[in-house]
Amino acid sequence: MTSSTNAPSAPVGNDEPIKAIPVRRTWQWVSAAAVTAVVALLVWSVGTNDNIAWPVVGEHLLDASILRGLLVTLELTVLAMILGIALGVVLAVMRLSDNPVLRTVSGAYLWLFRGTPVLVQIVLWFNLGLIFPTLGFGPLSVETNALISPFAAALLALALNEGAYMAEIVRGGIASVDSGQTEAAHALSLRRGQTMRRIVLPQAMRVIVPPTGNEVVTMLKTTSLVAVIGAQDLFTRAQSIGSKDFTTFELLLVASFWYLVLTSMFTYAQSHLERRFARGTTRGTTRGTAPGTRRRILTNLIPGRPEAGRGGAR
């Protein structure tokens, strides 16, 4: 007696559409409508509020002083992230080193800079001249206050603090790469530096890029803390104009608008980087695949299809 489970399934034509029954999402639509109503009510209440001088907001959006502050914010963000990423890579490699001295130095650095608030670090660097009036030796010495301007103090604090966090992000990315990759590279006579640069780090970028993008957005907003030392960033200039014209709230809206614009730009760039480094993976392959290719991939997974087991080739 032959079991019915062993009976061959009837082949289905390639052109026969797959019948799919849509899932009802009633509560999803209800919740979406409720959220939309709340957001619309909030926007209407803010937009029609007589206590907000909207003409002042529009007037200062492209103000020369605001745009100069925006440029300073961008410079601080980009330079601090470049220096922080470079420092983070070095610290992560030191942290993973077999040398106990390098591991100890890296661990102490992370302990110090992650254990103190970045606002305190900004103020400390700005007031470094109180402890060291001059930097250097003999004729090569220079006054600390002349060397460390508000911008330089802000950049030092932000970059050194970011390096501690990027070190852990890079270390996690390196740890995500299978150790067999390193062993295979060593079997091919590649040195440790070549293995790290050519084999490990390119694969680790898939894990490193998403949290790094988050760090860029965080850095953009953290630059507002440099207002305590008068570094003339976007928030500092908006606060200064608002205090003079008694339009503090309106100028805060102007600053918030530009922060949102920059955040959106960085987020868009991050999504492109993620797709670039995801190429070759399942997520990176299926996400931009043409509809016909996706149909062949799905068809290959359906039992009974004639091309199943042949990779969907025609």
N, C-alpha and C positions, 0 to 999 in steps of 0.2 A: 504494500500500500504506500503510495507516494504522498508525502506531506504537501499541503497546499502552499507552504512557504517556499518550497523549492521550485514552484512553477515560474517560468520566465514571464516577466512583465511585458505587456504589449508596448512596442515602441510608439513614441509620441512624435508627431511631425514637428520639425523645427519651426514651422510657421504658425503652429497652433498657439494662440495666446494663453498665457497662464492666468487662470481665474483666481483673483485675489479678493478676499472679503475685507473691506476696510474696517478697522477697529473704531468703534464709536468713542469719541473723547468729549463727552458732554461737559463734564466738570472742568476740563481743560479750557474750553471756550468760555465757560462761565467765569473762571478765575481770570482769564485774559481780559474779559470785558470789565471786570471789577478793577483790575490794575490800571487799565486804560482810563477808566472814569476817575480814579484817584489822581493819576498823573495829570490828566486834563484839568481837574479842579485845582490842583496845586499850581500849574502853569498859569491858569486864568487868575487866580488870587494874587500871584506875584506880579503878573503883567499889568493888572489893573490897580495895583496898590498906589495910592496917591503919595505915599511917603517915599517912594523911589523915584528919583529924577532920571528917567530913562534918556532924555536928551543929553544929560551929562555923560552917561555911559557911552552913547554913540559918539559923542564929541571926543572922548579920550581913547577910544579903541585904537586909533592910528596916530595918537599923540607922539611927537618925536621923543619925548622923555621916556614914555612907556616902551617904545620900540627899542631905544638904547638899553633899557633894562632887560627887555626880552633877549637882546643879543648877548648880554652878560650871562643871563641864565642858561642860554644855549651853550656858550663857551664853557661855563663851569660844568655843565652836565656832560658834554662830550669829552673834555679833557680829563675830568675826574674818572669817567668810566674807562677811558683808554689806559690811563695810569693804573687804575684799580684792577683791570683785567690782567694787564701785564704782571703786576705785583702778585695777583692771586694765582696765576699759573706758576710763578716761581715758588710761592709759599706752598702750593699744593704738591709740587714735585719734592720739595724739601720735607714735607710732612710724610710722604710715602717713601722717603729714602731709607736705606739701611743704616745710614750714619746717624747715631744717636744725638750728636751735636746739632745736626741740621734739623732733626725732628724736634729737639728741645727748643731751639730758637724759633722755629715756626709755631710751635704750640704756645710759647710765651707771647709771641706777637698777637696771635688770635685771642688769647686770654685778655690781653691789655686793651686792644682796640674794640673788641666786642663787649667788653665788660664795662666800658665807660660811655656815657651818652655822646652822640656826635655834637650836640650843642656845646657841651663842656669842652670837647676837643677843639672846636672852632675858636672859642674864647681863649683857650690856653695858647694856641698857636699865635693868635693876634697879640697876646700879652707876653710873648716869649722874651721881649726886650727887658722885661722886669727882672728876669733871671740871668739872661745873657745879653748885656748891653751891646757887645760886639761879637761878631762871628768871624773866625779865622785866626791866623797867627801873624804877629808882627806887621810888616807893611801890607800884607794881604788881608788884614782884618777890615771889616766893614760894619757900620752900625746896623744893628738888627732891625730897628724901626724903619730904616731906609730900604732894607732888603725885603722885609716881609710886609708888604702892603695889605690892605683888607682883601683884595682879590687873591693874592698869593697865600694868605693865611687860610682863606676859604678853600682854595684848591688843595692845599696840603692836607687839611683836615678831612675833606670829602674823599680825596683819593686814597689816603692811608686807611681811613675807616672802611672804604669800599673794598680795598684789597683783602681785608680780613674775611669779609663775607664771600667774595669771589673765590677765595682759596677753598672754602668748604664746598662751593658749587662745583668747582673744577675737580676737586678730590672725589666728589660723588660721581661725576661723569667718568673719570678715569677708572674708578672702581667698578663701574657698570660694564666695562669691556672685559670679555672673557680672558682669563689668564693664559689660555691656550694661544691667543694671538701673540702675546709677548714671547712665549716659548718658541713658537714657530719662527718669529722674527730673529730670535737669538740663534736658532738652528741654521738660519740663512746668513749668519755671521754679521748681522746688523748690531751696531753698538747701542748702548742704552739710550743715548740721546737721539739717535736715528729712529729707534723703535718708538720712542715717545712722540717724536715729531711727525713721523710718516705713517705710523700704524695706529697708535692708541688715541692720540688727540683727535684725528679726523673722525673716528668712530664715536668718541665721547661727545662730540659736538651735538649729536642728536639729543643728548640728555642735558647738555650745558646751555643750549640756546634758550629754551623756554624760561628757566629761572633767571637767566641773564637779562632777558627782555623785561622781566618784572623788576629787576634791579635798576634798569635804565629809567623806567617810569618812577620808581621810588626815588632815585637820585634827582630826577627833575623836580619833584616836589620837596625834597630835602633841601634843595638850594635856597628855599625861602628862609631857612634858619640863619643864613648869613646876614640877614637884616640886623642882627644884634651887633655886628661890627661895621655896619654901613658899607657893605660891598657893592651897593648900587645895582642890585639885581632887579628883576621885575617887581617882586613884592615890595622891596624897599622903596622904589620910585613911586609905586601906586600908593603906598602908605604915606609917603611924603606929600604927594599932591593932594590926597584926601584930607590930610590934617590941615593943610593951608586953606583949602576951599570949603572945609566943613562938609565934604562929600565922601566920607570914609567908606560908607557902605557901597556907594556907586563905584568907587575905584576898586574895591574888593571884587565886585562883579566883573570889572574889566580884567583884573589879574586872573580871576577864575576862568574867564573865557579863553585867554591865551594859554593857560595851563591845560585846558581841555583840548585845544587845538594841537598843541605839541604832543600831548599824550596820545591822541588819535593817530598822529603821524608815526610815532614810535611803535605803536601797536600794529599798524599796517605793515611797517618794515619788518617787525618781528614775525608776523605770519608768513611773509615771503621767505624769510630765512629758515623758518621751521620746515616749510615745504621743500626748500632746496636741500636741506640736510636729511630730509626723510625720504629722498629718492632712493629707490632700491629696496625699501621696506614695504610691507603689506599696506600700511597706511598711506605711504607716499605714492604707491603705485595705483591703488584703486581710487584715490581721491581725485585725480584729474583725468581719469580714463574716459575715453569716448564711450557713448552709450552702447554702440555695437560691441565694443570690447567687453564692457561690463556684462552685457547679456550673455556673451560667450563664456565668461568666467562663471556666472551664476548657473548657466546651462550645464557646465561641466560638473557642477556639484549636485545635480538632480539625478537620482537613480533612474535607469531606464532610458536615458538619452543615448542615441547611437554614438555620439562623440565623447561620452563619459569615459575617462581613463586615458584619453588621447590628448589631453591638454587643450581641448576646444579647437584643435586644428581642423582646417577644412581642406 
